[in-house]
Structures are given as structure tokens and as C-alpha cells.
């Protein structure tokens, strides 16, 4: 071991202390969301801890310490002159507004949900066997649902469907659609509301996710959607669907090649598969040098995505950044898809592929 460079040591301590602070902040931010502290501050405008506590019927001393922590980390603004705390429009977009594309509260939910998994992950490093999504519990499913909500609610029908040749008219007339790995059902709900003459099936192996989807569908009052667990009802082995969608699913599954083959078998000869998956480079060196959120995605991979991909002894374990465009072309081609188009859908996190037979 070479001698310590004191300046580098100081820089490293500063960096790592920031990471520790960020870990604590995940829990404190989720508290703020669950207690409506951000929403309350947005409603009140610049406020004291006394005013915010009274507005939300909370204990002032706890609210005061929360506000001070949030001001120190930069998520809440503080004016020394007026001694008032406030929420900026940008913070409101990221932490409160579920209909804004920058909304990221689901990320805090997901990070907090995986903290209890550390003990199981320690064993995974020894055995190679990871965890299913259900082993993380409902908070993880909720966080992931919230993270992917904007594209499904606001872009799927208006931006993506029009890019699929003839699909808008087919859906208007009455098509059959499956969303594989449906999670909380947001994609099938958006499509079912827009196209009431069509029928939709959401597949997911997570019972926690299916419970959320059932509740969301009931709240939406839809009768053209049904849900099933493929362990009880597999994808049909004959061509049946006009459209199959997957949203950030392929890199998570223990058996991606098998799933792609099942999708190929279940989609009609003139049908399409719309596949959303994580945007990444082909090598780690490229991700390290060029990917702006590589650290976040590799963090997700160790705790959630690759963890799921290795939840069986023979799982593929692609990892969050493992289903690159090159890999997608190879795997889909090997499964029989001859048409592969990368769609022009701008998204900092995902690529969108349109597959056909």
C-alpha cells in the first residue's frame, strides 16, 4: 500500500460522506412524501415549521428538524432574512408533481425498499442466488410503478402508438393486447381507457404487483382488462395478440431468451411487440465514461434488477444495463423476429424497439 495523499484522502472523505448523507436522505425524503410535507409546503408557500406543522396537524419539533435537514441537503429552500422555508418549482416537479416527466419520488421509494435486503444480498454474493421482486415487498413495487408512470400515462397513447403502423386504427376497431410484466397495470389502463373496443391482458409473476394492478384497474372502472400470473396462465402458444408490450422487463427476467420466444409465439404474424428497455452502451468502459446515470443504474442492478435476473439458480442475470440495443437485436433475431426498429422516442433512461415477424 502506497503512502496516503492527504488531499486525495480529504476529497474521498467528502465524496463518501455525501453518499452516506444521500442514504439517510432516502428515508427522510420518503417520510416527507408520506406525510405530505412537500405538498403542504407547496400549498402554504414560504412558511415556518410552526405554520407547516399546524397545516398538516403534525408535531412541530419533528417538522422543524425535517425542514432543517432538507434545507441542508438542498431539497427545501431557506431564507435567513425571513427565517422561512419554501419549495422551489423545480423541487415541486421532482418531489410532488406525479404528472411531470422529472418526477422522481418513486426512486426514493425504491431505494428505501431495498435497504432491508442487504442481509439477503450478502448471502447472494456467496451463493449466486438473488431475490424475486416479491421478496422486496410492496414498497419496492410501488416505487418502480411510480418511476415509470409518466411515460405510460402520458406518452404511450399519444406518442408511441402512432409510431406503430396501423395500430391506432386496429385498437379503435377492437384489437387484443398483452402487457407482459405489467406491474401496477398503468400501461394497460392507459390503453384500455383510450381504446374501449379493444381487450387487454396484463401478465406479471409478482403477486404484489398484481394486487396493485387490481386496485388501479378497479379505481379506473375498466371492464376490458384482465390480469393473470403466467405461472398459472402462460402466454398462449399460438399467435393471438395484435400488440404485445414490455416496459423495462426483459433485463429483469431470469429467462430473457425464453420470454422473447414466448412473445414471438403469442404475437400475430402481422402484429407487433413494443419493447422498452434501459439505454446503455455495449461495454462497461463506455458506460463509465459516457453514461450520465451509470452509477444509479448499476446501483439498481445490484439491489433490484440483476438481483431479479438471478433469482433462480440458472438465471441469466443480464443486469439493468445488460439488454443493450446490440444484445436486443441478437436475442430477438435468434427468437425469430425479422423486423427490428429503434423508435424515435426521446427518453434519457430508455430505448424503444418495435419488433415484428
Secondary structure, 3 states (H helix, E strand, C coil): CCCCCHHHHHHHHHHHHHHHHHHHHHHHHHHHHHCCHHHHHHHHCCECHHHHHHHHCCCHHHHHHHHHHHHHHCCCEEECCCCEEECCHHHHHHHCCCCCCCCCHHHHHHHHHHHHHHHHHHHHHHHCCCCCHHHHCHHHHHHHHHHCHHHHHHHHHHHHHHHCCCHHHHHHHCCEEEEECCCCCHHHHHHHHHCCCCEEEEECCCHHHHHHHHHHHHHHCCCCEEEECCCCCCCCCCCCEEEEEEECCCCCCCCHHHHHHHHHHHEEEEEEEEEEEECCCCCHHHHHHHCCCHHHHHHHHHHHHHHHHCCCCCCCCCCCCCCCHHHHHHHHHHCCCCEEEECCCCCCCEEEEEEEC
